[in-house]
């Protein structure tokens, strides 16, 4: 059976679903990691915990441009809604920035810039969903993923983030670069997704 035929079958089977299943009960009073929540500035707490899982925090487009050019990452995708403030300055710095993601050329994109719908300070996690992430593959296939985050979207705890989740049919929590480990416990990053996860806070 062809890929197109499989996708048609999935689409016809799910088109009859009128609404999502109810979210299961969740105890918001779970115990949190006090050491990871030290501090009152949510951006500072998030930054510390993101860096602890080998993610990067950046505060300006100029800092991002320096990182990309110094690592010879010169071709990527940018969400069209972000192009004026992020993609255009990167293009002016000599990078090739596309606003249409071509799935057939996924290996060509060295970086992908998409919007994050929020973040979790407690775990250093970025929240991506289908409502705000223009191209999900652009967040998963390039070596570098840049999630553009509004500081106001940072939740203090995992419980807070679960409570605030909207109705998006697909929500992904990203905690640092993609990771896997073998039976000997050797950790390898960038196998199943980006090897560099950047949070660009504007």
Secondary structure, 3 states (H helix, E strand, C coil): CCHHHHHHHHHHHHCCCCCCCCCCCCCCCCCCCHHHHCCCCHHHHHHHHHHHCCCEEECCHHHHHHHHHHCCCCEEEECHHHHHHHHHHHHHCCCEEECCCCHHHHHHCCEEEEECCEEECCCCEEEEECCCCCCHHHHHCCCEEEEEECHHHEECCHHHHHHHCCCCCCEEEECCCCEEECCCCCEEECCCCCCEEEEEEC
